[in-house]
Amino acid sequence: MDEKTILPTTAPTATNQTISATPSEPNNKNQNGRDRHALRRILVALCFMMLVWTLCGLDMEMDLEDDDDDALSVWSLDPLSLATINTITVPQTVEHEPVALEAHIMSKCPDARDCLRELVLPAMQRVYTKVNFTLSFIGTPTDSDDGVACKHGAEECLGNIIELCAQKLYPDPKSFLGFTMCLTKNYEEIPQRSLIEDCALEHAIDFDKLNECATKDDGAYGISLLRESVKRSSAAGVTKSCTVRLDNKIFCIRDGGRWSDCPHGSSVNDLVLAVEKLYGREQ
């Protein structure tokens, strides 16, 4: 009995501690392995999801591009229907009747020179496409010989005829009005041949044609042009050079070196504005 009691009483305790500590090590290892395996599966799943998402995104972009291409092809290739074409409104250019603008002058009159230089010619440069311009002359018909009496004598009558012939042969105001202004600047020299030739050359007017017009039928043709023009001025009640009429009404008169009877003003802008207003009126 005593030998049995000699055995160490602490052995079981040590043995118990060893038994309890030994199984804990493999448990930790197994747990770590399971964690790593689960993490690996999560990472694989995430990679798979990212791959699917990327592929889907690319497919969506391709679909959108295809849709855009399809839409573009519809706009560019689909022809307009006849009904659509018929509803398209094309802007129309509104054209108005030209306004009557007339200057009544005497070829050897200084007031005619000032009138053309200061008012008529600069205004015409701005509105010539909107007016129907006429150059008329002032004189007195002589019924005894079917002639015309001019205030400044026979030379003025011949100057009037030459300027009327230019208007007849070259109806564009840029030609005949420029030629008339050229002569009128040196009105004292009218109707000298050198002056007429120089002005004709300057404005591309054939001098021989002018001469033929003025002397046709021994001068009867030129006289008839002048008589018609003088009668026109007389019928309009015009007696002063220079009288400017717009829309068959007196716009302004240049007489004695000054402007008078100008209800709308005597400047170039006044005449241009008056033309514009009349040109755009309702017919």
C-alpha positions as CSV (number, residue, x, y, z in Angstrom):
1,M,0.0,0.0,0.0
2,D,2.9,2.3,0.8
3,E,4.6,1.7,-2.6
4,K,1.4,2.6,-4.4
5,T,1.4,5.9,-2.6
6,I,5.0,6.7,-3.7
7,L,3.7,7.4,-7.3
8,P,3.7,11.2,-8.0
9,T,0.4,12.7,-7.5
10,T,1.1,15.5,-10.0
11,A,1.4,13.3,-13.0
12,P,-2.2,13.2,-13.9
13,T,-2.3,17.0,-13.7
14,A,0.7,17.3,-16.1
15,T,-0.9,14.7,-18.3
16,N,-4.1,16.6,-18.4
17,Q,-2.4,19.8,-19.4
18,T,-0.5,18.0,-22.2
19,I,-3.6,16.4,-23.5
20,S,-5.5,19.7,-23.5
21,A,-2.7,21.7,-25.3
22,T,-1.9,19.1,-28.0
23,P,-5.2,19.1,-29.9
24,S,-5.3,22.9,-30.1
25,E,-2.5,23.1,-32.7
26,P,-4.2,21.1,-35.5
27,N,-7.4,22.9,-34.9
28,N,-5.8,26.3,-35.7
29,K,-4.2,24.9,-38.8
30,N,-7.4,23.6,-40.1
31,Q,-9.2,26.9,-39.4
32,N,-6.5,28.9,-41.3
33,G,-6.8,26.5,-44.3
34,R,-10.5,26.9,-44.4
35,D,-10.2,30.7,-44.2
36,R,-7.7,30.8,-47.1
37,H,-9.9,28.5,-49.2
38,A,-12.9,30.7,-48.6
39,L,-10.9,33.9,-49.4
40,R,-9.6,32.2,-52.6
41,R,-13.2,31.4,-53.6
42,I,-14.3,35.0,-52.9
43,L,-11.4,36.4,-55.0
44,V,-12.2,34.0,-57.9
45,A,-15.9,35.1,-57.7
46,L,-14.9,38.8,-57.7
47,C,-12.6,38.3,-60.7
48,F,-15.4,36.4,-62.5
49,M,-17.9,39.2,-61.7
50,M,-15.5,41.8,-63.0
51,L,-14.9,39.8,-66.1
52,V,-18.6,39.5,-66.8
53,W,-19.2,43.2,-66.0
54,T,-16.4,44.2,-68.4
55,L,-17.7,42.0,-71.2
56,C,-21.3,43.3,-70.7
57,G,-20.0,46.9,-70.7
58,L,-18.2,46.4,-73.9
59,D,-21.2,44.8,-75.5
60,M,-23.4,47.7,-74.3
61,E,-21.0,50.2,-75.9
62,M,-21.0,48.3,-79.1
63,D,-24.8,48.2,-79.1
64,L,-24.9,52.0,-78.5
65,E,-22.5,52.6,-81.3
66,D,-24.5,50.3,-83.5
67,D,-27.7,52.2,-82.5
68,D,-26.0,55.5,-83.3
69,D,-24.8,54.2,-86.7
70,D,-28.3,52.9,-87.4
71,A,-29.8,56.3,-86.4
72,L,-27.4,58.1,-88.6
73,S,-28.1,55.9,-91.5
74,V,-31.8,56.5,-91.1
75,W,-31.3,60.3,-91.3
76,S,-28.8,60.2,-94.1
77,L,-30.4,57.6,-96.3
78,D,-34.1,57.9,-95.7
79,P,-35.4,60.1,-98.6
80,L,-37.8,63.0,-98.0
81,S,-41.3,62.1,-98.7
82,L,-43.2,64.2,-101.3
83,A,-45.4,65.6,-98.6
84,T,-42.4,66.8,-96.7
85,I,-40.9,68.4,-99.8
86,N,-44.1,70.2,-100.5
87,T,-44.1,71.7,-97.0
88,I,-40.6,73.3,-97.4
89,T,-40.9,77.0,-97.8
90,V,-38.3,78.7,-100.0
91,P,-37.8,82.4,-99.2
92,Q,-38.9,84.6,-102.1
93,T,-37.2,87.8,-103.0
94,V,-39.7,90.6,-102.8
95,E,-39.5,92.9,-105.8
96,H,-41.1,96.3,-105.9
97,E,-41.9,98.7,-108.7
98,P,-39.1,101.2,-109.2
99,V,-39.8,104.7,-108.0
100,A,-40.0,107.5,-110.6
101,L,-37.1,109.9,-110.1
102,E,-36.7,112.8,-112.6
103,A,-34.3,115.7,-112.9
104,H,-35.4,118.7,-115.1
105,I,-32.4,120.7,-116.3
106,M,-30.8,123.0,-118.9
107,S,-27.5,121.9,-120.2
108,K,-25.8,125.3,-119.8
109,C,-27.1,126.1,-116.4
110,P,-24.9,126.3,-113.3
111,D,-27.8,125.3,-111.1
112,A,-28.0,122.1,-113.1
113,R,-24.4,121.4,-112.4
114,D,-24.8,121.9,-108.7
115,C,-28.0,119.9,-108.6
116,L,-26.5,116.9,-110.3
117,R,-23.2,117.1,-108.4
118,E,-24.6,117.7,-104.9
119,L,-27.8,115.7,-104.9
120,V,-28.8,113.6,-107.9
121,L,-25.6,111.8,-108.8
122,P,-24.6,110.8,-105.2
123,A,-28.1,109.6,-104.5
124,M,-28.3,107.6,-107.7
125,Q,-25.1,105.8,-106.7
126,R,-27.0,104.4,-103.7
127,V,-30.5,103.8,-105.1
128,Y,-30.2,103.4,-108.8
129,T,-31.6,99.9,-108.7
130,K,-34.8,101.2,-107.0
131,V,-35.6,104.1,-109.3
132,N,-36.7,104.7,-112.8
133,F,-34.6,107.7,-113.6
134,T,-35.3,110.2,-116.4
135,L,-33.4,113.3,-117.4
136,S,-35.7,115.9,-118.9
137,F,-35.0,119.4,-120.3
138,I,-36.6,122.8,-119.9
139,G,-37.4,125.1,-122.9
140,T,-40.2,126.6,-124.9
141,P,-41.7,124.8,-127.9
142,T,-42.0,127.0,-131.0
143,D,-45.1,126.0,-132.9
144,S,-44.2,128.0,-136.0
145,D,-41.3,125.8,-137.0
146,D,-41.8,122.8,-134.7
147,G,-38.6,123.8,-132.9
148,V,-37.6,124.7,-129.4
149,A,-36.4,127.9,-127.8
150,C,-33.7,127.5,-125.1
151,K,-33.0,130.0,-122.4
152,H,-29.2,130.1,-123.1
153,G,-29.6,130.1,-126.9
154,A,-29.1,127.6,-129.7
155,E,-25.9,126.2,-128.2
156,E,-27.9,125.1,-125.1
157,C,-30.5,123.5,-127.4
158,L,-27.7,121.5,-129.1
159,G,-26.2,120.5,-125.7
160,N,-29.7,119.3,-124.6
161,I,-30.0,117.2,-127.8
162,I,-26.6,115.6,-127.3
163,E,-27.4,114.7,-123.7
164,L,-30.8,113.3,-124.8
165,C,-29.1,111.2,-127.5
166,A,-26.8,109.8,-124.9
167,Q,-29.9,108.8,-122.8
168,K,-31.5,107.3,-125.8
169,L,-28.5,105.3,-126.9
170,Y,-27.3,104.3,-123.5
171,P,-30.3,104.0,-121.2
172,D,-28.3,102.8,-118.2
173,P,-28.1,105.9,-115.9
174,K,-24.5,104.9,-115.0
175,S,-23.6,105.8,-118.6
176,F,-25.8,108.7,-119.7
177,L,-26.0,110.4,-116.3
178,G,-22.2,110.2,-115.8
179,F,-21.7,111.6,-119.4
180,T,-24.1,114.5,-118.7
181,M,-22.4,115.3,-115.4
182,C,-19.1,115.4,-117.2
183,L,-20.4,117.9,-119.7
184,T,-22.2,120.0,-117.1
185,K,-19.0,120.4,-115.0
186,N,-17.8,122.5,-117.9
187,Y,-21.2,123.9,-119.0
188,E,-19.7,127.0,-120.5
189,E,-17.9,124.9,-123.1
190,I,-21.0,123.1,-124.3
191,P,-21.4,122.1,-127.2
192,Q,-17.7,122.2,-128.2
193,R,-16.6,119.0,-130.0
194,S,-13.5,118.5,-127.8
195,L,-15.5,118.5,-124.6
196,I,-18.0,116.0,-126.0
197,E,-15.3,113.7,-127.3
198,D,-13.5,113.7,-124.0
199,C,-16.6,113.0,-121.9
200,A,-17.8,110.3,-124.4
201,L,-14.4,108.6,-124.1
202,E,-14.4,108.8,-120.3
203,H,-17.8,107.1,-120.1
204,A,-17.5,104.5,-122.9
205,I,-19.9,106.3,-125.2
206,D,-19.5,106.2,-129.0
207,F,-19.0,109.8,-130.2
208,D,-20.0,108.9,-133.8
209,K,-23.3,107.4,-132.7
210,L,-24.0,110.6,-130.7
211,N,-23.3,112.7,-133.7
212,E,-25.4,110.5,-135.9
213,C,-28.3,110.8,-133.5
214,A,-28.1,114.6,-133.2
215,T,-27.9,115.2,-137.0
216,K,-30.2,112.4,-138.2
217,D,-32.8,113.6,-140.8
218,D,-31.0,116.9,-141.0
219,G,-31.4,117.4,-137.3
220,A,-35.1,116.8,-137.2
221,Y,-34.7,113.6,-135.1
222,G,-32.7,115.4,-132.4
223,I,-35.2,118.3,-132.4
224,S,-38.1,115.9,-132.0
225,L,-36.4,114.3,-128.9
226,L,-35.9,117.8,-127.4
227,R,-39.5,118.8,-128.1
228,E,-40.9,115.7,-126.4
229,S,-38.7,116.3,-123.4
230,V,-39.6,120.0,-123.1
231,K,-43.3,119.2,-123.4
232,R,-42.9,116.6,-120.6
233,S,-41.4,119.3,-118.3
234,S,-44.1,121.8,-119.2
235,A,-46.8,119.2,-118.5
236,A,-45.3,118.6,-115.1
237,G,-45.4,122.4,-114.4
238,V,-41.6,122.6,-114.2
239,T,-40.0,125.9,-115.2
240,K,-36.8,126.1,-113.1
241,S,-33.5,124.3,-113.6
242,C,-32.9,122.2,-111.7
243,T,-36.1,120.7,-110.5
244,V,-36.0,117.2,-108.9
245,R,-39.2,115.3,-108.8
246,L,-39.8,112.0,-106.9
247,D,-42.8,109.9,-107.5
248,N,-44.1,112.6,-109.9
249,K,-44.0,115.2,-107.1
250,I,-41.5,118.0,-106.6
251,F,-38.9,116.9,-104.1
252,C,-36.5,119.9,-104.3
253,I,-35.5,122.8,-106.6
254,R,-32.1,124.3,-107.1
255,D,-32.4,127.8,-108.5
256,G,-30.3,130.9,-108.1
257,G,-27.5,129.0,-106.3
258,R,-29.8,127.8,-103.5
259,W,-32.2,125.0,-102.6
260,S,-35.9,125.8,-102.2
261,D,-39.3,124.0,-102.1
262,C,-37.7,120.9,-100.4
263,P,-40.4,119.7,-97.9
264,H,-38.4,116.5,-97.1
265,G,-34.9,118.1,-97.1
266,S,-32.3,118.8,-99.7
267,S,-29.5,116.4,-98.6
268,V,-28.5,113.1,-100.3
269,N,-29.7,111.1,-97.3
270,D,-33.1,112.9,-97.4
271,L,-33.5,111.8,-101.0
272,V,-32.3,108.3,-100.4
273,L,-34.6,107.8,-97.4
274,A,-37.5,109.1,-99.4
275,V,-36.8,106.6,-102.2
276,E,-36.4,103.7,-99.8
277,K,-39.7,104.6,-98.2
278,L,-41.6,104.8,-101.5
279,Y,-39.9,101.7,-102.8
280,G,-41.0,99.5,-99.9
281,R,-44.6,100.7,-99.9
282,E,-47.5,98.5,-100.5
283,Q,-48.6,98.7,-104.1
